[in-house]
Amino acid sequence: MTNNIERHAKLLKASARAARNITTILDSYELFQRTVDIICDEFGFYYAGVFLVDEPRQYAVLKAGRGEAGKAMLREGHKLAVGGNSMIGASIANKKGRIALDVGEEAVFFENPHLPKTRSEMALPLVINDEAIGALTVQSVEEAAFHEEDIDALQTMADQLAVAIQNSKLHRREERRSRLLKAANRVGKEVASILDLDQLLPQTVNIICEAYGLYYAGVFLLDEKGEYAVLRAGYGKAGKAMLAEGHKLRVGTDSMIGACVAMGEARIALDVGEERAHFKNPHLPHTRSEMALPLIYGGRTLGAVTIQSSEERAFSEDDITTLLTMAEHLAVAINNAYLIEELNEAHNEILRNKVFEALTSASTEAIHWIGNKTLPISLTVARLREEIADGQVDVESLQEDLDMISESAAQIIQVKEQLIGAVREMKPRPVLLADALQTAALQRGIPQKTLKVEIDPEAAYVIADSTQLTRALGNLLQNAVEAGAKTVTVRARRIEERGMSEIDIEDDGAGMDEETLRKVWSPFFTTRGVSHHGLGLPAALHVLSQSQGRVTLVSEAGKGTTVAMFMPQGRPTSSEVQPGSAKSILLIDDNDDWANLLNEMLKGSKVKLTRTADLKKLPEADLILVDENLASLPLTDVLVALSKAGLAPKTIVLTSAINPERVTQYLREGLKDVTVKPYSADELNELLK
């Protein structure tokens, strides 16, 4: 009897010491681990573990375990069913402590391979406000190691642990709430001052994930037709991969984002496996809960934010409240950015139109001037030829004059074409830079091995007249080759200046000295003899001015030349292709950037595209498109084959640089049309009408 009293007193003292240590810890991980260590160290037990009940109250999940056995079970996600065949499950279900003096005879004992030496076990419920939130397991290698009075002694410690867990939860909740409020305020403050969407949206998803400790966040904006929510910013590697793929979700009920945008309401999935509208994304395999928040301003839905966690039931009421506040701030910032974009675009459009009108007017006047100068020459030549025929003049002397007049007239025409091109300028539009560059190289006979091209996807399009841009690029490439360049490298990239791209044409040719550099922009200045007009750079300047761009040049004698062209970025429209009268298209082209663009534009449309280079077997099609500038096939062979097959009336020759003489020639051969290449769905729709 005395031994039992002494033993009970010892347990009470040890329990009190353990309780004092436990109640001072607020970090949940440290609290659980310290608890199991204190129990084993103070009481000399074989093993101790802490279980907490999950949200659905179906399982008691192990949160901390003593030693290597505990670590192994934590790695396995060890859990026991509440009320199931285990001491822990029964203890939680009944809210009473249980003792197994001999686990081999205990009906509800869970045989654990990680704890083979257990002979007796005690399970103590963790109760707060008459609710069991978990349980403690205490195990011994001795049979009959526990007595009924031990439950009273150790339950005091278990009650203190339950209070400590509750305090830890409250502390964590308050700490999280404070962090969430700070993050929401940070988003509100930081995004309010950013008016560039390409900077605003990535910064927002970074703030959300880093401040909230979330797995993933992304921002979707509605497309022009309101049919798709298009991803514009995503966190981490997954976000970059989806952006590269052009990830978008249809507005509707097939996804959380689509439903959120369609209804203008927040959607929350605490377990995505049970959510009917959840979109399973291979880039985000660990998502377990998701929140989709609409971005609404002035009653208009702009898009939505997706916020994802790798934990089930990760979002509390506090999360929802603060994140909704953040979404409201973001919607205001996006609307402001849209307004600025619209103002800038309107301003740039006005400037482009004014420059276009001014250049067109000036070009027209120049053409009239040249025509007025050329007409008397032509009339004089005709008159003098008549005199020669009548034998009224000195033939030899007069022939020299005629040759000089003819040469002057030809030079005037060449100057006109060098300076303003063979056709009048078109209104600037988004042009695929790689295509204009390839056409320029082919037309000027620049060998493929000479040219190295590096174009950043963000600088793929520029605002220009494709015919004039091709001519300007051709002039610059030809200048480089004529300067003895073995390699010409073209690099295009987006720069910090809003809405602008830089295109560098760098060669390893002869370069220029300082005196030449001072004169190089002057029309008609050349270092290559009278056969060159010296209009390559002035013509490039003319083209860039037309689309609100500029050009600079760096060169050093013996070290090559770099021409830097700064041009407005283009962004083709994202509308869908309409079939029109052509349900099938045959494309004869190289496997180049424009051919791939056409294939991409027709994806998802009802137009069938067939690509071929086999002229002996031409498939049936409603419309045949032929690239004027082919590297793999002679164009004449293609046109002859089409004509023999009776397909010329269905054929349109496409080019990035229109030439009136070639247009006339193609049309005389019975082709349907000759036109500039479409670089957007809207332009392709016009072609297919």
VMD Tcl script that draws the C-alpha trace (Angstrom):
set ca {
  {0.00 0.00 0.00}
  {2.83 2.38 0.94}
  {4.60 1.69 -2.36}
  {1.44 2.56 -4.33}
  {1.05 5.83 -2.39}
  {4.69 6.78 -2.98}
  {4.40 5.82 -6.66}
  {1.22 7.89 -7.05}
  {2.85 10.91 -5.37}
  {5.87 10.58 -7.67}
  {3.59 10.52 -10.73}
  {1.73 13.61 -9.48}
  {4.98 15.55 -9.00}
  {6.31 14.48 -12.39}
  {2.98 15.39 -13.97}
  {3.09 18.85 -12.40}
  {6.65 19.43 -13.63}
  {5.69 18.32 -17.12}
  {2.60 20.55 -17.10}
  {4.68 23.62 -16.08}
  {7.08 23.02 -18.97}
  {4.30 22.41 -21.47}
  {2.19 25.48 -20.72}
  {5.02 27.91 -21.60}
  {5.40 26.69 -25.22}
  {3.42 28.40 -28.00}
  {4.98 26.80 -31.07}
  {2.87 23.71 -31.86}
  {5.72 21.60 -33.31}
  {7.96 22.27 -30.31}
  {5.02 21.76 -27.93}
  {4.21 18.26 -29.21}
  {7.82 17.09 -29.39}
  {8.70 18.47 -25.95}
  {5.60 16.75 -24.52}
  {6.58 13.26 -25.68}
  {10.18 13.81 -24.56}
  {9.13 15.09 -21.13}
  {6.75 12.14 -20.59}
  {9.40 9.56 -21.48}
  {12.19 11.31 -19.58}
  {10.18 12.15 -16.43}
  {8.27 8.87 -16.17}
  {10.79 6.51 -17.78}
  {8.33 5.15 -20.33}
  {9.20 3.27 -23.54}
  {7.23 5.51 -25.91}
  {4.83 8.48 -25.99}
  {2.93 10.08 -28.85}
  {0.51 12.99 -29.43}
  {-2.50 12.60 -31.75}
  {-4.85 15.37 -32.93}
  {-8.26 14.86 -34.52}
  {-8.54 15.97 -38.17}
  {-11.18 18.43 -39.48}
  {-13.83 15.82 -40.44}
  {-13.25 14.16 -37.01}
  {-12.68 10.82 -38.71}
  {-9.06 10.21 -37.78}
  {-6.61 10.90 -34.98}
  {-3.41 11.96 -36.76}
  {0.00 11.50 -35.14}
  {1.70 14.90 -34.63}
  {4.73 13.85 -32.53}
  {6.31 10.57 -31.46}
  {9.30 9.61 -29.34}
  {12.52 8.49 -30.97}
  {13.11 6.73 -34.29}
  {9.77 4.94 -34.09}
  {8.00 8.29 -33.86}
  {9.95 9.71 -36.81}
  {9.13 6.66 -38.96}
  {5.40 6.89 -38.20}
  {5.35 10.63 -38.91}
  {6.94 9.99 -42.30}
  {4.21 7.44 -43.05}
  {1.42 9.83 -42.00}
  {0.31 7.49 -39.20}
  {-3.32 7.92 -38.18}
  {-6.01 5.93 -36.33}
  {-9.76 5.96 -36.85}
  {-11.74 7.75 -34.13}
  {-13.76 5.07 -32.32}
  {-11.93 2.39 -34.32}
  {-9.92 -0.64 -33.28}
  {-7.27 1.19 -31.23}
  {-6.74 2.51 -27.71}
  {-6.38 6.07 -29.05}
  {-9.54 5.86 -31.18}
  {-11.60 4.50 -28.28}
  {-10.20 7.07 -25.83}
  {-11.18 10.00 -28.10}
  {-14.60 8.60 -28.90}
  {-15.46 8.02 -25.21}
  {-13.48 11.01 -23.86}
  {-12.08 8.68 -21.18}
  {-8.66 7.32 -20.39}
  {-7.97 3.68 -21.15}
  {-5.37 1.26 -19.81}
  {-4.19 -2.00 -21.35}
  {-2.20 -3.92 -18.74}
  {-1.42 -6.61 -21.30}
  {-1.79 -5.40 -24.88}
  {-1.95 -8.97 -26.15}
  {-5.31 -9.38 -24.40}
  {-6.72 -5.91 -25.21}
  {-9.65 -6.01 -27.65}
  {-9.06 -2.54 -29.08}
  {-5.27 -2.51 -29.13}
  {-3.63 -1.45 -32.43}
  {-0.60 -3.66 -33.05}
  {2.15 -1.35 -34.28}
  {5.21 -2.85 -36.08}
  {7.30 0.20 -35.08}
  {6.72 -0.53 -31.36}
  {7.24 -4.29 -31.01}
  {8.26 -4.15 -27.30}
  {5.06 -2.53 -26.04}
  {3.43 -4.63 -23.31}
  {1.13 -2.13 -21.64}
  {-0.40 1.13 -22.86}
  {-2.36 4.08 -21.53}
  {-4.41 6.41 -23.76}
  {-5.43 9.80 -22.33}
  {-7.93 12.04 -24.15}
  {-7.11 15.73 -24.72}
  {-10.35 17.51 -23.89}
  {-11.28 21.20 -24.28}
  {-14.79 22.47 -23.54}
  {-16.07 18.90 -23.39}
  {-14.67 18.16 -26.86}
  {-11.89 15.63 -27.41}
  {-9.34 17.30 -29.71}
  {-6.87 14.41 -29.58}
  {-5.16 11.98 -27.26}
  {-1.87 10.98 -25.64}
  {-0.48 7.47 -25.91}
  {1.97 6.32 -23.21}
  {3.53 2.88 -23.59}
  {5.77 0.63 -21.47}
  {7.82 -2.49 -22.10}
  {6.50 -3.97 -18.83}
  {3.20 -5.75 -18.35}
  {0.79 -4.15 -15.86}
  {2.93 -1.00 -15.81}
  {-0.09 1.29 -15.29}
  {-2.80 1.48 -12.61}
  {-6.18 3.15 -12.59}
  {-4.88 5.89 -10.28}
  {-2.18 6.64 -12.87}
  {-4.91 7.93 -15.15}
  {-5.82 10.61 -12.58}
  {-2.20 11.61 -12.13}
  {-1.36 11.76 -15.82}
  {-4.73 13.15 -16.94}
  {-3.83 16.41 -15.19}
  {-0.84 16.70 -17.48}
  {-3.01 15.76 -20.48}
  {-5.49 18.49 -19.54}
  {-2.66 21.01 -19.34}
  {-1.44 19.82 -22.75}
  {-4.94 20.34 -24.19}
  {-4.96 23.90 -22.82}
  {-1.47 24.48 -24.24}
  {-2.59 23.19 -27.65}
  {-5.59 25.51 -27.57}
  {-3.34 28.44 -26.60}
  {-0.95 27.51 -29.41}
  {-3.82 27.45 -31.90}
  {-5.10 30.82 -30.70}
  {-1.59 32.27 -30.82}
  {-1.01 30.83 -34.28}
  {-4.37 32.13 -35.44}
  {-3.68 35.64 -34.15}
  {-0.19 35.54 -35.61}
  {-1.58 34.37 -38.96}
  {-4.32 36.98 -38.90}
  {-1.73 39.69 -38.26}
  {0.44 38.35 -41.10}
  {-2.54 38.18 -43.45}
  {-3.58 41.74 -42.66}
  {-0.03 42.95 -43.24}
  {0.13 41.06 -46.54}
  {-3.23 42.49 -47.67}
  {-2.05 46.00 -46.76}
  {1.24 45.37 -48.55}
  {-0.59 44.31 -51.70}
  {-2.84 47.37 -51.40}
  {0.09 49.77 -50.97}
  {2.51 48.24 -53.47}
  {0.13 47.47 -56.31}
  {-1.61 50.83 -56.12}
  {1.51 52.55 -57.47}
  {2.19 50.07 -60.31}
  {0.51 50.91 -63.59}
  {2.22 48.32 -65.80}
  {0.33 44.98 -65.78}
  {3.48 43.04 -66.71}
  {5.04 44.26 -63.46}
  {1.90 44.48 -61.31}
  {0.61 40.92 -61.70}
  {3.85 38.94 -61.12}
  {4.62 41.06 -58.05}
  {1.15 40.38 -56.68}
  {1.42 36.58 -56.94}
  {4.87 36.69 -55.34}
  {3.55 38.73 -52.40}
  {0.57 36.39 -51.92}
  {2.65 33.19 -51.91}
  {5.52 34.52 -49.81}
  {3.45 36.40 -47.24}
  {0.75 33.73 -46.88}
  {3.06 30.75 -47.23}
  {0.97 29.25 -50.03}
  {1.79 26.63 -52.65}
  {0.70 28.63 -55.69}
  {-1.10 31.80 -56.82}
  {-2.04 33.00 -60.29}
  {-3.88 35.91 -61.87}
  {-6.24 35.42 -64.81}
  {-7.67 38.25 -66.93}
  {-10.60 38.01 -69.30}
  {-9.87 38.03 -73.03}
  {-11.43 40.62 -75.34}
  {-14.51 38.49 -76.05}
  {-15.03 37.48 -72.44}
  {-14.88 33.78 -73.39}
  {-11.65 32.79 -71.67}
  {-9.82 33.67 -68.47}
  {-6.19 33.89 -69.62}
  {-3.32 33.37 -67.17}
  {-1.24 36.56 -67.01}
  {0.95 35.78 -63.97}
  {1.77 32.58 -62.05}
  {4.04 31.79 -59.13}
  {7.27 29.82 -59.51}
  {8.24 27.25 -62.14}
  {4.66 26.05 -62.55}
  {3.56 29.59 -63.36}
  {6.32 30.06 -65.93}
  {5.47 26.77 -67.63}
  {1.76 27.62 -67.86}
  {2.49 31.11 -69.17}
  {4.72 29.60 -71.86}
  {1.85 27.29 -72.87}
  {-0.66 30.17 -73.04}
  {-2.78 28.59 -70.26}
  {-6.40 29.71 -70.28}
  {-9.72 28.45 -68.88}
  {-13.11 28.84 -70.48}
  {-15.56 31.02 -68.57}
  {-18.23 28.70 -67.16}
  {-18.55 25.88 -64.66}
  {-15.77 23.55 -65.83}
  {-13.17 25.02 -63.48}
  {-12.96 27.00 -60.24}
  {-11.68 30.07 -62.10}
  {-14.22 29.74 -64.90}
  {-17.10 29.44 -62.44}
  {-15.78 32.29 -60.30}
  {-15.60 34.64 -63.30}
  {-18.96 33.53 -64.70}
  {-20.80 34.08 -61.42}
  {-18.69 36.95 -60.06}
  {-18.42 35.10 -56.76}
  {-15.61 33.55 -54.73}
  {-15.29 29.76 -54.94}
  {-13.58 27.69 -52.26}
  {-12.64 24.01 -52.42}
  {-11.33 22.75 -49.07}
  {-10.69 19.37 -50.70}
  {-10.21 19.63 -54.48}
  {-10.76 15.89 -54.88}
  {-14.40 16.45 -53.93}
  {-14.86 19.65 -56.00}
  {-16.86 19.07 -59.19}
  {-15.55 22.20 -60.93}
  {-11.87 21.78 -60.03}
  {-9.50 21.84 -63.02}
  {-6.83 19.16 -62.57}
  {-3.57 20.81 -63.52}
  {-0.51 18.61 -64.23}
  {1.76 21.52 -63.30}
  {0.24 21.66 -59.79}
  {-0.02 18.04 -58.64}
  {0.14 18.84 -54.91}
  {-2.89 21.16 -54.76}
  {-5.31 20.01 -52.06}
  {-7.37 23.14 -51.46}
  {-8.06 26.10 -53.72}
  {-9.71 29.48 -53.56}
  {-10.81 31.46 -56.64}
  {-11.52 35.14 -56.02}
  {-13.15 37.39 -58.65}
  {-11.52 40.66 -59.65}
  {-14.42 43.07 -59.93}
  {-14.36 46.82 -60.48}
  {-17.43 48.97 -61.02}
  {-19.64 45.90 -61.47}
  {-17.38 44.59 -64.26}
  {-15.50 41.31 -63.79}
  {-11.90 41.76 -64.97}
  {-10.66 38.26 -64.14}
  {-9.88 36.17 -61.07}
  {-7.12 35.13 -58.68}
  {-6.43 31.47 -57.92}
  {-4.86 30.71 -54.53}
  {-3.81 27.12 -53.84}
  {-2.45 25.17 -50.88}
  {-0.89 21.73 -50.60}
  {-2.93 21.15 -47.42}
  {-6.57 20.14 -47.17}
  {-8.92 22.71 -45.58}
  {-6.12 25.28 -45.62}
  {-8.32 28.38 -45.71}
  {-10.01 29.89 -42.66}
  {-12.57 32.68 -42.46}
  {-9.70 35.09 -41.74}
  {-7.91 33.96 -44.91}
  {-11.01 34.49 -46.98}
  {-11.67 37.96 -45.54}
  {-8.13 39.28 -46.00}
  {-7.68 37.72 -49.44}
  {-10.99 39.19 -50.63}
  {-9.70 42.59 -49.48}
  {-6.49 41.96 -51.40}
  {-8.48 41.01 -54.52}
  {-10.44 44.27 -54.27}
  {-7.18 46.27 -54.11}
  {-5.81 44.31 -57.07}
  {-8.96 44.89 -59.16}
  {-8.63 48.65 -58.63}
  {-4.95 48.53 -59.65}
  {-5.73 46.42 -62.76}
  {-8.47 48.84 -63.80}
  {-6.06 51.77 -63.37}
  {-3.46 49.94 -65.48}
  {-6.09 49.30 -68.16}
  {-7.01 52.98 -68.22}
  {-3.36 53.99 -68.59}
  {-2.87 51.40 -71.35}
  {-5.92 52.71 -73.20}
  {-4.73 56.31 -72.85}
  {-1.21 55.42 -74.02}
  {-2.52 53.36 -76.91}
  {-4.88 56.14 -77.94}
  {-2.02 58.65 -77.70}
  {0.34 56.41 -79.69}
  {-2.35 55.76 -82.29}
  {-2.86 59.50 -82.72}
  {0.90 59.98 -83.08}
  {1.18 57.09 -85.54}
  {-1.68 58.44 -87.61}
  {-0.18 61.92 -87.65}
  {3.24 60.62 -88.62}
  {1.68 58.31 -91.18}
  {-0.28 61.20 -92.70}
  {2.75 63.47 -92.68}
  {5.01 60.82 -94.24}
  {2.39 59.86 -96.79}
  {1.94 63.51 -97.71}
  {5.69 64.07 -97.94}
  {6.17 60.85 -99.92}
  {3.39 61.82 -102.31}
  {4.99 65.22 -102.89}
  {8.37 63.55 -103.45}
  {6.83 61.14 -105.94}
  {5.16 64.00 -107.81}
  {8.43 65.92 -107.86}
  {10.32 62.92 -109.20}
  {7.58 62.31 -111.74}
  {7.68 65.93 -112.87}
  {11.44 65.71 -113.26}
  {11.27 62.39 -115.06}
  {8.52 63.30 -117.55}
  {10.49 65.98 -119.48}
  {13.45 63.62 -119.67}
  {11.28 60.89 -121.12}
  {9.68 63.31 -123.62}
  {13.08 64.65 -124.67}
  {14.40 61.14 -125.17}
  {11.43 60.29 -127.37}
  {11.80 63.48 -129.42}
  {15.54 63.03 -129.91}
  {15.09 59.45 -130.99}
  {12.73 60.70 -133.68}
  {15.36 63.21 -134.82}
  {17.93 60.45 -134.94}
  {15.60 58.37 -137.01}
  {15.11 61.32 -139.42}
  {18.90 61.82 -139.72}
  {18.77 65.43 -138.46}
  {21.42 65.19 -135.71}
  {24.95 63.97 -135.00}
  {24.22 60.42 -133.98}
  {27.38 59.75 -131.97}
  {27.17 62.95 -129.92}
  {23.49 62.60 -129.38}
  {23.79 58.98 -128.34}
  {26.03 60.02 -125.44}
  {23.43 62.55 -124.32}
  {20.70 59.95 -124.52}
  {22.70 57.50 -122.45}
  {23.30 60.16 -119.81}
  {19.59 61.11 -119.74}
  {18.50 57.49 -119.47}
  {20.99 56.85 -116.69}
  {19.77 59.94 -114.79}
  {16.15 58.89 -115.12}
  {16.98 55.40 -113.90}
  {18.86 56.83 -110.93}
  {15.89 59.01 -110.01}
  {13.64 55.95 -109.99}
  {16.16 53.95 -107.95}
  {16.51 56.76 -105.43}
  {12.75 56.96 -105.10}
  {12.49 53.20 -104.47}
  {15.44 53.21 -102.05}
  {13.99 56.09 -100.07}
  {10.26 55.34 -100.02}
  {9.95 51.89 -101.57}
  {8.15 50.58 -104.59}
  {4.70 51.04 -103.03}
  {3.10 53.53 -100.71}
  {3.26 52.86 -96.96}
  {0.55 50.81 -95.34}
  {-0.76 51.72 -91.91}
  {1.59 50.22 -89.27}
  {0.39 46.92 -87.75}
  {1.83 44.14 -85.55}
  {4.43 42.37 -87.72}
  {6.17 39.07 -86.96}
  {9.79 40.23 -86.84}
  {11.32 36.82 -87.65}
  {9.29 36.62 -90.87}
  {10.25 40.10 -92.08}
  {13.88 39.31 -91.29}
  {13.81 36.00 -93.16}
  {12.22 37.63 -96.21}
  {14.79 40.43 -96.18}
  {17.66 37.92 -96.06}
  {16.22 35.81 -98.91}
  {15.53 38.83 -101.14}
  {19.05 40.20 -100.64}
  {20.71 36.80 -101.08}
  {22.18 36.72 -97.58}
  {23.40 33.14 -96.92}
  {21.67 31.36 -94.06}
  {25.04 30.43 -92.53}
  {25.91 34.13 -92.30}
  {22.82 35.05 -90.29}
  {22.29 34.24 -86.59}
  {18.93 35.21 -85.12}
  {17.96 35.42 -81.43}
  {14.47 36.81 -80.81}
  {12.97 36.90 -77.32}
  {9.30 35.75 -77.37}
  {8.30 39.06 -75.75}
  {9.81 40.92 -78.73}
  {8.35 38.66 -81.43}
  {6.10 41.40 -82.86}
  {6.81 45.03 -83.72}
  {4.55 47.79 -85.00}
  {5.51 48.53 -88.60}
  {4.57 48.40 -92.27}
  {5.84 44.92 -93.15}
  {6.90 45.93 -96.69}
  {8.88 48.92 -95.49}
  {10.35 47.04 -92.50}
  {11.52 44.23 -94.78}
  {13.15 46.79 -97.08}
  {14.90 48.53 -94.16}
  {16.16 45.24 -92.69}
  {17.36 44.20 -96.15}
  {19.33 47.45 -96.50}
  {21.02 46.94 -93.12}
  {21.85 43.27 -93.78}
  {23.22 44.15 -97.21}
  {25.34 46.95 -95.72}
  {26.83 44.44 -93.28}
  {27.66 41.87 -95.96}
  {29.13 44.54 -98.27}
  {31.31 45.65 -95.36}
  {32.90 42.20 -95.41}
  {30.95 40.62 -92.51}
  {31.30 36.86 -92.17}
  {28.63 36.75 -89.45}
  {25.61 38.98 -88.90}
  {23.82 38.49 -85.57}
  {20.32 39.83 -85.04}
  {19.03 40.00 -81.47}
  {15.61 41.27 -80.42}
  {14.52 41.75 -76.83}
  {12.08 43.68 -74.73}
  {13.60 46.66 -72.92}
  {12.65 48.58 -69.78}
  {11.21 51.43 -71.82}
  {7.48 50.79 -71.77}
  {6.11 49.15 -74.90}
  {9.43 49.12 -76.79}
  {11.72 46.41 -78.17}
  {15.38 46.70 -79.20}
  {16.60 44.99 -82.37}
  {20.39 44.86 -82.67}
  {22.03 43.99 -86.00}
  {25.67 43.28 -85.20}
  {28.30 42.42 -87.81}
  {32.00 41.60 -87.78}
  {32.75 43.60 -90.93}
  {35.14 46.46 -91.62}
  {33.44 48.98 -89.34}
  {33.72 52.76 -89.69}
  {35.99 55.47 -88.40}
  {34.72 58.57 -86.57}
  {34.67 60.80 -89.67}
  {32.54 58.28 -91.58}
  {30.22 57.92 -88.59}
  {29.52 61.64 -88.63}
  {28.37 61.51 -92.27}
  {26.70 58.12 -92.42}
  {23.14 59.39 -91.81}
  {23.31 61.88 -94.68}
  {21.37 60.78 -97.79}
  {23.58 59.83 -100.77}
  {26.73 59.51 -98.61}
  {28.59 56.29 -99.41}
  {32.10 54.86 -99.16}
  {31.47 52.19 -101.80}
  {31.56 54.08 -105.09}
  {28.99 55.56 -107.44}
  {27.07 52.29 -107.80}
  {25.77 52.74 -104.23}
  {23.29 55.49 -103.42}
  {24.03 55.70 -99.68}
  {20.36 55.50 -98.70}
  {20.30 52.32 -96.56}
  {20.42 54.06 -93.18}
  {18.21 57.05 -94.14}
  {15.62 54.56 -95.45}
  {15.76 52.61 -92.15}
  {15.30 55.88 -90.25}
  {12.29 56.70 -92.44}
  {10.67 53.30 -91.70}
  {11.24 53.56 -87.95}
  {9.95 57.13 -87.81}
  {6.78 55.93 -89.50}
  {6.02 53.63 -86.53}
  {7.29 55.88 -83.71}
  {10.67 54.14 -83.47}
  {14.29 55.26 -83.64}
  {17.71 53.96 -84.66}
  {21.28 54.37 -83.40}
  {24.61 53.10 -84.68}
  {27.89 52.08 -83.01}
  {30.95 51.23 -85.07}
  {34.72 51.08 -84.87}
  {37.14 50.67 -87.76}
  {38.20 47.05 -88.03}
  {35.77 45.89 -85.31}
  {32.42 45.79 -87.02}
  {29.16 47.74 -86.70}
  {26.04 47.43 -84.55}
  {22.78 49.08 -85.63}
  {20.24 49.32 -82.80}
  {16.62 49.72 -83.86}
  {14.06 50.66 -81.19}
  {10.53 49.81 -82.22}
  {7.10 49.70 -80.54}
  {6.10 46.21 -79.43}
  {3.21 44.67 -81.28}
  {0.50 42.52 -79.77}
  {-1.71 40.72 -82.30}
  {-5.39 40.34 -81.49}
  {-6.44 37.12 -79.77}
  {-9.77 36.60 -81.55}
  {-10.67 33.25 -83.08}
  {-10.38 32.31 -86.75}
  {-13.64 32.09 -88.71}
  {-13.63 29.61 -91.64}
  {-15.41 31.81 -94.19}
  {-15.68 30.05 -97.54}
  {-12.43 28.12 -97.04}
  {-12.86 24.97 -94.95}
  {-9.47 23.56 -95.96}
  {-6.13 25.23 -96.71}
  {-3.03 23.89 -98.44}
  {0.14 25.71 -97.38}
  {3.32 25.56 -99.46}
  {6.04 27.08 -97.33}
  {9.24 26.35 -95.43}
  {8.96 25.12 -91.87}
  {9.49 28.66 -90.63}
  {8.11 31.06 -88.02}
  {5.20 32.30 -90.12}
  {4.12 28.77 -91.12}
  {4.11 27.80 -87.45}
  {2.14 30.95 -86.60}
  {-0.52 30.08 -89.20}
  {-0.76 26.57 -87.78}
  {-1.18 28.02 -84.27}
  {-3.87 30.49 -85.38}
  {-5.89 27.70 -87.01}
  {-5.74 25.42 -83.96}
  {-9.19 24.89 -82.54}
  {-10.86 26.38 -85.64}
  {-12.92 24.46 -88.18}
  {-10.33 25.08 -90.90}
  {-8.16 22.11 -91.87}
  {-4.54 23.00 -92.65}
  {-2.29 20.76 -94.78}
  {1.40 21.57 -95.29}
  {3.41 20.08 -98.15}
  {6.57 20.52 -100.19}
  {5.79 17.67 -102.59}
  {4.77 19.31 -105.88}
  {4.07 15.95 -107.53}
  {1.20 15.16 -105.18}
  {-0.85 18.22 -104.29}
  {-3.79 17.46 -101.94}
  {-7.25 18.93 -102.48}
  {-8.03 22.23 -100.70}
  {-10.46 25.14 -100.90}
  {-7.58 27.62 -100.74}
  {-3.87 27.38 -101.51}
  {-1.41 29.71 -99.80}
  {2.14 30.05 -101.11}
  {4.94 31.97 -99.41}
  {6.62 34.16 -102.04}
  {9.99 33.80 -100.37}
  {10.80 30.10 -100.20}
  {14.21 28.75 -99.26}
  {13.45 25.07 -99.89}
  {11.78 25.34 -103.33}
  {12.06 27.64 -106.35}
  {8.85 29.70 -106.45}
  {8.67 29.35 -110.24}
  {8.53 25.54 -109.87}
  {5.69 25.86 -107.36}
  {3.64 28.16 -109.59}
  {4.20 25.97 -112.65}
  {3.08 22.87 -110.72}
  {-0.04 24.65 -109.45}
  {-0.86 25.92 -112.91}
  {-0.50 22.44 -114.47}
  {-2.77 21.02 -111.77}
  {-5.38 23.70 -112.54}
  {-5.06 25.13 -109.03}
  {-3.87 28.65 -109.91}
  {-7.38 30.21 -109.44}
  {-7.37 28.93 -105.84}
  {-3.87 30.20 -105.09}
  {-2.86 33.30 -103.11}
  {0.79 34.31 -102.95}
  {1.66 35.77 -99.55}
  {4.60 38.02 -98.83}
  {5.82 40.34 -96.13}
  {7.04 42.80 -98.80}
  {4.72 43.71 -101.68}
  {6.30 44.59 -105.04}
  {3.99 45.99 -107.78}
  {5.92 44.44 -110.67}
  {5.85 40.96 -109.11}
  {2.17 41.35 -108.20}
  {1.36 42.12 -111.84}
  {3.41 39.14 -113.00}
  {1.67 36.69 -110.61}
  {-1.80 37.93 -111.51}
  {-1.03 37.54 -115.23}
  {-0.24 33.90 -114.48}
  {-3.85 33.43 -113.32}
  {-3.38 33.42 -109.52}
  {-6.31 34.38 -107.33}
  {-4.49 37.15 -105.45}
  {-1.22 38.47 -104.03}
  {-1.24 40.10 -100.60}
  {0.75 40.71 -97.43}
  {0.90 37.94 -94.86}
  {-1.62 37.96 -92.02}
  {0.01 38.10 -88.59}
  {-3.15 37.96 -86.48}
  {-6.46 36.10 -86.42}
  {-8.32 39.25 -87.53}
  {-6.07 39.62 -90.59}
  {-6.41 35.92 -91.36}
  {-10.21 36.24 -91.15}
  {-10.07 39.02 -93.75}
  {-8.02 36.74 -96.01}
  {-10.44 33.83 -95.60}
  {-13.58 35.84 -96.42}
}
mol new
graphics top color blue
foreach p $ca { graphics top sphere $p radius 0.5 }
foreach p [lrange $ca 0 end-1] q [lrange $ca 1 end] { graphics top cylinder $p $q radius 0.2 }
display resetview
